[in-house]
């Protein structure tokens, strides 16, 4: 195995093991924080229209079961509520509770301060270069996955 593979594996391991919840003073896991962020994004995108579980599933890379588990955990903590649509019982609306909104806003501000501190450690246009290279890597990765999965020769 060449050094690129080892270095890349090490970088992925580092990223995977980053635990954002260490900066929080609340009992919210990283996936739960991401879920609340997605719900917040969808509410903004839908201009206050209801957010359905199906909207969340469509906008994430995890399974419906994983989404349900995260929602259940947030609901048990009192941070959100789920309501079944009276006209279509297969649809479930998700609403962040007032306690959840207050908690999420505080975490979002703390996360912003945390990221500002990290970004301020970059010099000149290093951060812009990091983003550019990350996007380039993502494009090349996706292109090669598609190419090799279509190839099927190995």
C-alpha positions in Angstrom: 0.0 0.0 0.0 1.5 3.4 -0.9 1.9 6.4 1.4 -1.1 8.2 -0.2 -3.5 5.5 0.9 -2.0 5.5 4.4 -2.1 9.3 4.7 -5.6 9.5 3.3 -6.8 6.8 5.7 -5.2 8.6 8.6 -7.0 11.9 7.5 -10.4 10.2 7.3 -9.9 8.6 10.7 -9.0 12.0 12.2 -12.1 13.6 10.6 -14.4 10.7 11.6 -13.2 10.8 15.2 -13.8 14.6 15.6 -16.5 14.9 18.3 -18.1 18.3 18.1 -20.1 17.6 21.3 -17.0 18.1 23.4 -17.6 21.9 23.0 -21.2 21.7 24.0 -22.6 21.8 27.6 -25.7 19.9 26.6 -26.6 16.2 26.1 -26.7 16.3 22.4 -24.7 13.9 20.2 -23.0 15.0 16.9 -25.7 13.2 14.8 -28.4 14.9 16.8 -26.8 18.3 16.3 -26.5 17.6 12.6 -30.2 16.6 12.6 -31.3 19.8 14.3 -29.1 21.7 11.8 -30.8 20.0 8.9 -34.3 20.7 10.3 -33.3 24.3 10.8 -32.1 24.4 7.2 -35.2 22.8 5.8 -37.5 25.2 7.7 -35.6 28.1 6.2 -35.6 26.5 2.7 -39.4 25.8 3.0 -40.1 29.3 4.3 -41.7 28.0 7.5 -43.8 25.3 5.8 -43.9 22.0 7.8 -40.9 19.7 7.7 -41.8 16.1 7.2 -39.7 13.1 8.1 -39.6 12.3 4.4 -38.0 15.7 3.8 -35.2 14.8 6.2 -34.7 11.4 4.7 -34.5 12.9 1.2 -31.8 15.4 2.3 -29.5 13.1 4.2 -27.2 10.2 3.3 -28.5 8.0 6.2 -31.3 5.5 6.2 -34.9 6.2 7.3 -34.2 4.0 10.3 -31.2 6.1 11.3 -33.3 9.3 10.9 -36.0 7.8 13.0 -33.6 6.9 15.7 -32.1 10.4 15.9 -35.6 12.0 15.9 -36.7 9.6 18.7 -33.7 10.6 20.8 -34.3 14.3 20.3 -38.0 13.8 21.1 -37.2 11.9 24.3 -35.0 14.8 25.4 -37.9 17.2 24.8 -36.1 19.0 21.9 -38.6 18.1 19.2 -42.1 16.8 18.6 -43.5 14.6 15.9 -47.1 14.8 14.6 -48.9 12.4 12.3 -50.7 14.1 9.4 -54.5 13.6 10.0 -55.1 13.4 6.2 -52.2 11.0 5.5 -51.1 8.9 8.4 -48.0 7.8 6.6 -46.6 11.4 6.9 -45.1 12.7 10.0 -44.3 16.3 10.7 -41.3 17.3 12.8 -41.3 20.5 14.9 -38.5 21.7 17.2 -39.9 22.4 20.7 -39.4 25.8 22.3 -36.8 24.2 24.6 -35.1 22.6 21.6 -35.0 25.9 19.7 -33.4 27.7 22.7 -30.9 24.9 23.2 -30.1 24.6 19.4 -29.6 28.4 19.1 -27.1 28.3 22.0 -25.3 25.4 20.5 -25.2 27.0 17.1 -23.7 30.1 18.5 -21.1 28.1 20.4 -20.3 26.1 17.3 -19.9 29.4 15.3 -17.4 30.7 17.9 -15.5 27.4 17.8 -15.3 27.4 14.0 -14.3 31.1 14.0 -11.4 30.2 16.4 -10.2 27.5 14.1 -10.5 29.5 10.9 -8.6 32.4 12.5 -5.7 30.0 12.8 -5.3 29.9 9.1 -3.1 32.5 7.4 -3.8 34.5 4.2 -5.9 32.4 1.9 -5.1 29.0 3.4 -8.7 28.3 4.4 -10.0 29.2 0.9 -7.3 26.9 -0.5 -8.4 24.1 1.9 -11.9 24.5 0.7 -10.9 24.6 -3.0 -8.7 21.4 -2.6 -11.4 19.6 -0.7 -14.0 20.4 -3.4 -11.5 19.2 -6.1 -10.9 16.0 -4.1 -14.6 15.4 -3.9 -15.1 15.9 -7.6 -12.2 13.6 -8.5 -13.3 11.0 -6.0 -16.9 10.9 -7.3 -15.7 10.8 -11.0 -13.4 7.9 -10.2 -15.9 5.9 -8.2 -18.4 6.2 -11.1 -15.7 5.3 -13.7 -14.4 2.3 -11.7 -17.9 1.0 -10.8 -18.8 1.2 -14.5 -15.6 -0.5 -15.5 -16.1 -3.7 -13.4 -12.9 -5.2 -14.9 -11.1 -5.8 -11.7 
